[in-house]
């Protein structure tokens, strides 16, 4: 009885055709033998074969389901860990770009003004003092924005576009500050009452574009135009002197790449062009409840 039970269980678990064939032959021979000598024991003999076989089949099914569940759980865990790693890398890059926007703007303006102060020191002391005042102002503004960024990080508010708010500075104040730093810039804007996140992204885009102008085309006449057509906000920053094509979205710097990231986060579009003796940075942000830029 023990031999028949173990054998039936093993064959059912293995599910090999040759084993099933051998077990079937053994069952038929055993039933026939008992049918001739002890007919009343035939049912017990059949049960000794069938019950372990059914139990083995059930055990095999449950074992297969368990292994499948473990494999799926392992794959899901790997996928979750992969998503976590990608999210961490994305946040690190996001923070790096925010730091770049804050520091590159301030450093660019300060270098420009420090050079101007050095050039004016002997022949125009007041102009040199004005340039140094602009250096101080740019440094204070950068420190304020860095403090805002670190306060956001310390509060754990990570994951939304525009981590570091532009210190509530308006576009008029930004262009005025750049104008005092020596940039020949004109602002044309007809937007108002925009959402806070959209205002941040617009401010960062204009700031980065003006920083590029100050760095690559100082003295160029620059126009910042911000308009709304009812479904999206369109920004165009154009300077008369050609800007470096290498500073476009395909370059290695974080600035314009950061603008592209903001475009992706809100479903906007971004282009740069260098033609007709001018360099233009153009960005489009869809307004809330609008799926695409128009």
C-alpha positions as CSV (number, residue, x, y, z in Angstrom):
1,X,0.0,0.0,0.0
2,X,2.8,2.4,0.9
3,X,4.6,1.6,-2.4
4,X,1.4,2.2,-4.5
5,X,0.7,5.5,-2.7
6,X,4.2,6.9,-3.1
7,X,4.4,5.7,-6.7
8,X,1.0,7.3,-7.6
9,X,2.0,10.6,-5.9
10,X,5.4,10.7,-7.7
11,X,4.0,9.9,-11.1
12,X,1.3,12.6,-10.7
13,X,3.8,15.2,-9.6
14,X,6.3,14.4,-12.4
15,X,3.5,14.2,-15.1
16,X,5.7,12.2,-17.4
17,X,3.9,10.3,-20.1
18,X,6.0,7.1,-19.8
19,X,5.5,7.1,-16.0
20,X,1.7,7.5,-16.4
21,X,1.7,4.6,-18.9
22,X,3.7,2.4,-16.5
23,X,1.3,3.3,-13.6
24,X,-1.7,2.6,-15.7
25,X,-0.4,-0.9,-16.6
26,X,0.5,-1.6,-12.9
27,X,-3.0,-0.4,-11.8
28,X,-4.7,-2.7,-14.4
29,X,-2.6,-5.7,-13.4
30,X,-3.2,-5.1,-9.7
31,X,-6.9,-4.7,-10.1
32,X,-7.2,-7.8,-12.2
33,X,-5.2,-9.8,-9.7
34,X,-7.4,-8.8,-6.8
35,X,-10.6,-9.1,-8.9
36,X,-9.8,-12.8,-9.3
37,X,-8.9,-13.5,-5.7
38,X,-10.5,-10.8,-3.6
39,X,-13.2,-8.9,-5.5
40,X,-14.2,-6.9,-2.5
41,X,-10.7,-5.2,-2.3
42,X,-10.8,-3.8,-5.8
43,X,-12.3,-0.5,-4.7
44,X,-9.6,-0.1,-2.0
45,X,-6.9,-0.8,-4.6
46,X,-8.3,1.7,-7.0
47,X,-8.5,4.3,-4.2
48,X,-4.8,3.6,-3.3
49,X,-3.8,4.7,-6.8
50,X,-6.3,7.4,-7.5
51,X,-6.3,9.4,-4.3
52,X,-2.5,10.0,-4.1
53,X,-2.6,10.8,-7.8
54,X,-5.2,13.5,-7.3
55,X,-3.4,14.8,-4.3
56,X,-0.1,15.0,-6.2
57,X,-1.9,16.8,-9.1
58,X,-3.3,19.4,-6.6
59,X,0.1,19.8,-5.0
60,X,1.8,20.3,-8.4
61,X,-0.8,22.9,-9.3
62,X,-0.4,24.8,-6.1
63,X,3.4,24.6,-6.4
64,X,3.3,26.0,-9.9
65,X,1.0,28.8,-8.8
66,X,3.4,29.6,-6.0
67,X,6.4,29.7,-8.2
68,X,4.5,31.9,-10.7
69,X,3.5,34.3,-8.0
70,X,7.1,34.4,-6.7
71,X,8.4,35.2,-10.2
72,X,5.8,37.9,-10.7
73,X,6.5,39.4,-7.3
74,X,10.3,39.4,-8.0
75,X,9.7,41.0,-11.4
76,X,7.4,43.6,-9.8
77,X,9.9,44.4,-7.1
78,X,12.7,44.8,-9.7
79,X,10.4,47.1,-11.6
80,X,9.6,49.2,-8.5
81,X,13.3,49.5,-7.6
82,X,14.1,50.5,-11.2
83,X,11.3,53.2,-11.1
84,X,12.7,54.4,-7.8
85,X,16.2,54.7,-9.2
86,X,15.0,56.5,-12.2
87,X,12.9,58.9,-10.1
88,X,15.9,59.6,-7.8
89,X,18.1,60.3,-10.8
90,X,15.4,62.5,-12.3
91,X,15.0,64.5,-9.1
92,X,18.8,64.9,-8.8
93,X,18.9,66.2,-12.3
94,X,15.9,68.5,-11.6
95,X,17.6,69.9,-8.6
96,X,20.9,70.4,-10.5
97,X,19.1,72.3,-13.2
98,X,17.3,74.5,-10.6
99,X,20.7,75.2,-9.0
100,X,22.1,76.0,-12.5
101,X,19.3,78.4,-13.2
102,X,19.8,80.3,-10.0
103,X,23.6,80.4,-9.9
104,X,24.4,80.8,-13.6
105,X,22.2,83.8,-13.9
106,X,23.7,85.5,-10.8
107,X,27.3,84.5,-11.7
108,X,26.9,85.7,-15.3
109,X,25.6,89.1,-14.3
110,X,28.2,89.5,-11.6
111,X,31.1,88.6,-14.0
112,X,29.7,91.1,-16.5
113,X,29.4,93.8,-13.9
114,X,32.7,93.1,-12.3
115,X,34.4,93.5,-15.7
116,X,32.5,96.7,-16.3
117,X,33.6,98.0,-12.8
118,X,37.2,97.2,-13.6
119,X,37.0,99.0,-16.9
120,X,35.3,102.1,-15.5
121,X,37.3,102.3,-12.3
122,X,39.7,104.9,-13.5
123,X,37.6,107.1,-15.8
124,X,34.1,106.8,-14.3
125,X,34.1,106.0,-10.6
126,X,30.4,106.4,-10.3
127,X,29.8,104.0,-13.1
128,X,32.1,101.5,-11.4
129,X,30.2,101.9,-8.1
130,X,26.9,101.3,-10.0
131,X,28.4,98.2,-11.5
132,X,29.6,96.9,-8.1
133,X,26.1,97.7,-6.7
134,X,24.7,95.4,-9.4
135,X,27.2,92.7,-8.4
136,X,25.9,93.0,-4.8
137,X,22.3,92.9,-5.9
138,X,22.8,89.9,-8.1
139,X,24.5,88.1,-5.2
140,X,21.7,88.9,-2.8
141,X,19.1,87.8,-5.3
142,X,20.9,84.5,-5.8
143,X,21.2,83.9,-2.1
144,X,17.4,84.5,-1.6
145,X,16.6,82.0,-4.4
146,X,19.0,79.4,-3.0
147,X,17.4,79.8,0.5
148,X,14.0,79.3,-1.1
149,X,15.2,76.1,-2.9
150,X,16.7,74.7,0.3
151,X,13.6,75.4,2.3
152,X,11.5,73.5,-0.3
153,X,13.9,70.6,-0.2
154,X,13.9,70.6,3.6
155,X,10.1,70.5,3.6
156,X,10.2,67.4,1.4
157,X,8.2,69.1,-1.4
158,X,10.0,67.4,-4.2
159,X,8.6,66.3,-7.5
160,X,6.9,69.3,-8.9
161,X,8.2,71.5,-11.8
162,X,9.9,74.7,-10.6
163,X,11.2,73.7,-7.3
164,X,12.8,77.0,-6.5
165,X,10.3,79.8,-6.8
166,X,11.7,83.0,-8.4
167,X,11.3,84.9,-5.1
168,X,8.0,86.5,-6.4
169,X,10.1,88.6,-8.8
170,X,8.0,89.9,-11.7
171,X,9.2,89.9,-15.3
172,X,9.3,93.7,-15.2
173,X,11.6,93.5,-12.2
174,X,13.8,90.9,-13.9
175,X,14.2,92.9,-17.1
176,X,14.8,96.1,-15.1
177,X,17.6,94.3,-13.1
178,X,19.1,93.0,-16.3
179,X,18.8,96.4,-17.8
180,X,20.7,97.9,-14.9
181,X,23.3,95.3,-15.4
182,X,24.0,96.7,-18.9
183,X,21.6,94.6,-21.1
184,X,19.7,96.5,-23.7
185,X,16.4,94.7,-23.1
186,X,12.7,95.6,-23.8
187,X,9.8,93.7,-22.3
188,X,6.4,93.4,-24.0
189,X,3.9,91.5,-21.9
190,X,0.1,91.2,-22.0
191,X,-0.4,88.4,-19.5
192,X,-1.8,88.5,-15.9
193,X,-3.3,86.3,-13.3
194,X,-1.5,83.2,-14.4
195,X,-1.2,80.1,-12.1
196,X,1.8,80.1,-9.8
197,X,3.6,77.1,-11.3
198,X,3.2,78.6,-14.8
199,X,4.5,81.9,-13.6
200,X,7.6,80.2,-12.2
201,X,8.2,78.3,-15.5
202,X,7.8,81.5,-17.5
203,X,10.1,83.5,-15.2
204,X,12.8,80.7,-15.4
205,X,12.6,80.6,-19.2
206,X,13.0,84.3,-19.6
207,X,15.8,84.4,-17.0
208,X,17.8,81.7,-18.7
209,X,17.3,83.3,-22.1
210,X,18.5,86.7,-20.9
211,X,21.4,85.1,-19.1
212,X,22.4,83.5,-22.4
213,X,22.2,86.9,-24.1
214,X,24.3,88.5,-21.4
215,X,26.9,85.7,-21.7
216,X,27.0,85.3,-25.5
217,X,25.8,88.6,-27.0
218,X,26.5,91.4,-24.5
219,X,25.3,94.8,-25.7
220,X,22.8,93.3,-28.2
221,X,19.4,94.8,-28.5
222,X,17.0,92.2,-26.9
223,X,13.2,92.0,-26.9
224,X,11.2,89.8,-24.6
225,X,7.7,89.2,-25.7
226,X,5.2,87.3,-23.6
227,X,1.7,87.0,-25.1
228,X,-1.4,84.8,-24.5
229,X,-3.9,83.7,-27.2
230,X,-6.5,82.3,-24.7
231,X,-5.2,78.7,-24.8
232,X,-1.5,79.1,-24.2
233,X,1.3,81.6,-23.2
234,X,4.0,82.2,-25.8
235,X,7.4,83.6,-25.0
236,X,9.8,84.9,-27.6
237,X,13.2,86.3,-26.6
238,X,15.1,87.7,-29.5
239,X,18.5,89.5,-29.6
240,X,19.8,91.3,-32.7
241,X,23.2,89.7,-32.6
242,X,23.4,86.0,-33.6
243,X,23.6,83.7,-30.6
244,X,25.7,80.6,-30.6
245,X,23.8,77.6,-32.0
246,X,25.9,75.4,-29.7
247,X,23.9,76.8,-26.8
248,X,20.7,75.4,-28.2
249,X,18.7,72.5,-26.8
250,X,21.1,70.0,-28.1
251,X,24.1,71.5,-26.2
252,X,25.7,70.2,-23.1
253,X,24.6,73.0,-20.7
254,X,21.8,72.6,-18.2
255,X,20.1,76.0,-19.0
256,X,18.1,75.3,-22.2
257,X,17.8,71.6,-21.3
258,X,16.1,72.8,-18.1
259,X,13.7,74.8,-20.2
260,X,13.0,71.7,-22.2
261,X,12.3,69.8,-19.0
262,X,9.7,72.4,-18.0
263,X,8.1,72.2,-21.4
264,X,7.7,68.5,-21.0
265,X,6.2,68.8,-17.5
266,X,3.4,71.1,-18.7
267,X,3.0,69.8,-22.3
268,X,4.6,72.8,-23.9
269,X,7.0,73.3,-26.9
270,X,10.4,74.9,-27.2
271,X,12.5,76.0,-30.2
272,X,15.6,78.0,-30.8
273,X,16.6,79.6,-34.2
274,X,19.5,81.6,-35.5
275,X,18.5,83.3,-38.7
276,X,18.3,86.8,-40.2
277,X,21.0,88.2,-38.0
278,X,19.1,87.4,-34.8
279,X,18.9,84.6,-32.3
280,X,15.4,83.6,-30.9
281,X,14.4,81.4,-28.0
282,X,10.7,80.6,-28.3
283,X,8.6,78.7,-25.8
284,X,4.9,77.9,-25.5
285,X,3.1,76.9,-22.3
286,X,-0.5,75.6,-22.5
287,X,-2.9,77.2,-20.0
288,X,-4.5,75.0,-17.4
289,X,-7.1,72.6,-18.8
290,X,-5.5,72.9,-22.2
291,X,-3.9,69.7,-23.4
292,X,-1.6,71.2,-26.1
293,X,0.0,74.5,-27.1
294,X,-1.7,76.3,-30.0
